[in-house]
Amino acid sequence: MKDCYILGIESSCDEMSASIIKNGREEIKTVVLSQMDIHKKYGGVVPEIASRCHIESATMVLEELFQDISINMEDIDGISVTYGPGLVGSLLIGLEIAKTLSFIYNKPLIPVHHIVGHIYANSLVNELKFPLIALVVSGGHTDLIYMEDHFKFKKIGGTLDDAIGECYDKVARVIGLEYPGGPLLDKLATTGKDIYKLPKPLNDNSYDFSFSGIKTAVINLVHNEQQKENKVNVEDIATSFQETVIDILTKKTFRALKEYKVSNLIVCGGVAANSGLRNRLDLLSKDNNISLSIPPIKYCTDNAAMIAAAGYYALKENITSDSSLNVKAVDSIDEYLKRYKTNI
């Protein structure tokens, strides 16, 4: 059987990345150029700056990708690209590159939903075993998704307001941590004590999440302590916040596994790099005989390897587009499949 090489391009936020993946599983090479240091002084990603930096870096990223490897564009079987969701300006840069390469080299253009990419990051580590539950935890998403096979997604729950990664960054800012605050808060949480009683966010029988309330609770807690001229113990606040949100994430995830009679769990997205969450999931999975898959940290954050991996399976489902493909700042997986998957 002929090997299939997919070139992936990811530019949905402040990383410009390109990757080549063989047969959806084997990474040939990935290049990621992050703008984190540029946006740090602004306390968050500035969309216009992000897109301008993508324009400046795109050629360099592609040139570096093909250096010192035996693969060239003639060997590529398809070009997958993140079309959304994400920052429109940033997405447009990656999409125009993909369209240009697709046209020049006459290669299939494969649209990939960003969250589908995160899910398929796990295929770079272990072959996906179905049925499974995917816990998606990132800066823009917090979802529970049931999959009975490749490219068959059923969203069973999601955030009603803030995503978990967004909440982490906002809480981190409140307690004085610089951007990006999520990893710093995670590290700080290992040094404190869980002594602050914070509300359990949307602690109900649904599979939905809500993190705006706990964010507000932390803001009020810090404000009240400051008003009383008390020392704010940021280590304990970090620990209490992290323990509270991890409790609700894991509680609903393992209830879903039980209800859907599933023994395979995959975790993906930037917050999947969180050490507290990884440790808790590992312990609970062992206690409940669950097969757990979490990608290494390099595949948790935005990268083109996951887009190329997803692109391989998308191509097998005949998910391709012509040059009319456009970006979408907001898009659901269901709408994505309705547009491009003909055999639903």
N, C-alpha and C positions, 0 to 999 in steps of 0.2 A: 504494500500500500504506500502510495506516495506521501511523503511528509508534507505538511501544510504549514507555511510560515505566514504569520499575520503581523503586520506593522501597526502598532497602536499609537495614538496621539491623544494626550490629555492636557487640557488647558482651562479647566472649568473655574479655577480660582487664581491662586498666586503661584502655582507650580507649572512650569512648562516641561513636559516630559514626552519622550518617545521610547518605544520598546519594540523588540522583535521576539515573538513567542512561537515556539514550535509545537504543533499539535495540541495547543491549548494548555500545555502542562510544563513545557521546558523553556526556561528563560535563556535566550541567546545573549541579549544585552539590553540594558535599560539605562537611560540617561535622565536624570531629574535635575532641573535647575530651579531652586527655591528662591523666593523673594523675601523670605522671613525677615532678614536683617533690614531690608528697605522699609517694610511696613511696621516694624517694631516701634519706630519713633512716633508713629501716628496712633499707636494703641490698637491697631486693627488693619484689615486689608482695605486699601483705597482702590476702588474698581478701576478708575481711569489710569492710575499709575500701573496697576497690574497688567492691563491690556497693552499699554505702551511698552512695558518691559518684555512682554511676550513677543512683540514685533521685533524688538532688538535681539532677542535670544534665540528665536526659532531656528534660524539658519545654523547657528553654532551647535544647537542641540542635535539637529539632524546630521550634521557633518561628523560630530563626535560619535554618534550612534554607529555609523558605518565604518569608523576607523578600527583597524586591527581585527576585523572579522571577515570570514570568507563569504558572507551573504551580501548580495547586492539587490537592487530594486527588481531586477529580472527574476530573482528567486521568490519574491514576495507574492503570495496568493490572494491577499486582500488587505485593504487599509481600513482599520476601525478607528473611530473617532468619537469622543464624547460630544454629543450635540446638546446635552442638557441633563438635568438642571444645573444651574450655575450662574456665574456673572456673564451677562450677555456679551460685553466687550471682550472678555477673556475667551469665551467659547468661540466667538467669531474667528479669532486668530487661528486656533487649532483646526476649525472646520475648513477654512479657506486653504490651509496647507494640505489637508487631506483631500479636498476636492481637486486641487491642482495636481497632486501626485497621482490621484486616481485617473485623471484625464490624460496626463502625459504618458503614463505607463500602462494605461488601459487595464486597470485593476478594479475589482469590485469595491464599492464604497459601502462600508458597514457602519450604520449608526448604532451607538451603544449608550444606553441610559446609564448615568453615572452610578446609581445605586446597584444596578445589575453588575457593573464593573467591580464594585466593592465586594459583592457576593462571590464573584468568580475569582477574586484574589485567592480564595481558599483552594482553588483547583491547582494553583502553583505549588501547593504544599502537599495536599492529599487529594486523591480522586474523590469527588463528591459522591456520597452514599445517600440514596433516597429510600423513603421520604425523609425530609429534614426540616428543621426549623432554623431560620436565619435571624439572628439578632443584629440589626443594623444600628450602630451607634456612631454618629459623626457630628460635625459642626452644624449641619443643616437637617439631619434626619435622626429619628429614633423610631424604628419600625420592627415589628415581628412579622416574618413572612414564612408561609408554609410552601414547600416545594415537593411535588411528588415525582418530578423528573426535570431534566434540563429544560430551561426556558418555560417552565410552568410555575407561575408565581401566584400565590394567594395571600394578599395582605390581610392579616387578622387583627392588627392593631398598630397604632402609631401615635406620635405626639400631637396633642391638640393645640400646642402653642410653641414654646421654646424647645429646640432640640437639646439633647443632653450636652453636646460639645459646646454649644452656644452658652448654655447655663454655666458650665465650668468656667469659661472665659470671663463671664460677667461677674461671677462670684470671686474669681481670682482678682479681678480688678478692684472689687470692693475692699478686699483685705490687703491691697497694696502690691500685688504681684504684677510684673510687666507682661506684655503680650509676647508670645502666646501663653496664656496663664494656665491652661489645662494641665500640661505636663509638670509645671512647677507646683500646682496645687496637689497633684497626685504624690509628688515627692514629699511635700510638706505634711501630707496626711499620714505618712508613716511615722512621724515624730510626735504626734499629739495624742490626746485622749478624747474619746467619744463622750463628752460631758454636757454638750448643749442639746437640748430637746427641740429638734426641728420637726415640722409637720411632715408626715409621710405623704408624698405627692401622689394624688389620685389613687389612694389605697383602696381600690374597689375590685369588683369581680370582672371588669372588662380587661381587654388587652391593650388599652390605650394608655398613654402617658401624658403627664402635665408637669412641667418644671418651672413655670412662671411663679407659682406660689412659694416654693422653697427658695427661689432666688430673692423674692421680696422679703421673706422671713430673715434671710441672712443680712440683707441690707438694713432692715429694721433693728436686728440684733446689734450690728456694728454701730449704728447710729445711736441707739439707746446707751450702749456702753460708753461711747464717746461723750454723750450728754452728761452722763454721771461722772465723767472724768476717770473712768476705770480703764485699766490697761486691757487692750483687746488682745486676747491670746489667739493669734492667727493659726497656730499649729492645731489647737483644739477645735477651732471653727472649721478648719480644713478637714480634720478627721471626722467630725460630726456630720458635715455636709456629705463627704464621700461615703461614709457608712450608710447614710439615709438613702441616697440615690442608688447605690449598689443594691441595697436591700430590695427596693421596689423593682429594679430591672431584673434581678435574678428571680424574685418571687413570681413575677408574671411570666417570665421565660420558662421556668420549670413547670408552671401550671399548664402552659401551652403544650409542652412536650408530653405531659401526662394525658391531657384531654385529646390530643391528636394521635396518641399512641405512637410516638416517634422516639427513637433512641439515638438520633444523630442531630447534633447541634453545631452550627457554624456561627462565628462571630466576626463582624467586619466593620470597617469604618475607622476613622481616626481615633475614636475613644476606645477602640479595641486594643490600643497600645497601653491603656491605663493599667498599671500593675495591680492595683487593688481589685479591679474588676476581673482581670485575668486570674488572679489567685483564687478569688471566690468561686468563679465559674469552674476552675479546675477541681476544687474541693467538692463542690456540689455534684459535678459530673461523676466523679469517682464514687461518691456516696449513692448515686442514683443509677449507676451502670449506664451512663450516657457517653457516647462517643463524641468528644469535643474537638473541634478544629478551630484554631485561631492563627491567622497568618503571622509571620514575623513582622516586626514593627515597620520595616521598609515597605511592606505591602499593605499596611493599615492606612497610612497617610496616602494622599492622592499621588498616583503614579500611572504610567502608561502600560505597565506590565499587566495590570488587572484589566485594562481596556482591551488589550490585544488578546488576553485569555478569553474574555467574554466574547470578543469578536470572532474567535474560532468557532464557538458554539452557536453564535448568531448566524454565521455563514452556513453552518450545517442545517439551520432552520430556514435557509433562504431569505434571511433578513438583510436586505440591501436597499440602497436608495440611489436615485439619479442625482444630478447636479442641483435639483430644486431643494435638496435637504437644507433646512434652516435650523438655527439654534432655538432653544426654549429655556427661558429662565426658570420656569416651573413646569413640571411634567410628572405624571404618575407612570408607574410601570404598566398599568393596565392600558393607558392611552398609547403608550409606546408600542405595545404588542398589537393593539388594534390597527395601528397605522402600518406596521411592517411585517407582522407575522400572519401569513395567509392561511395557516392550517390550525387556527385556534379551535 
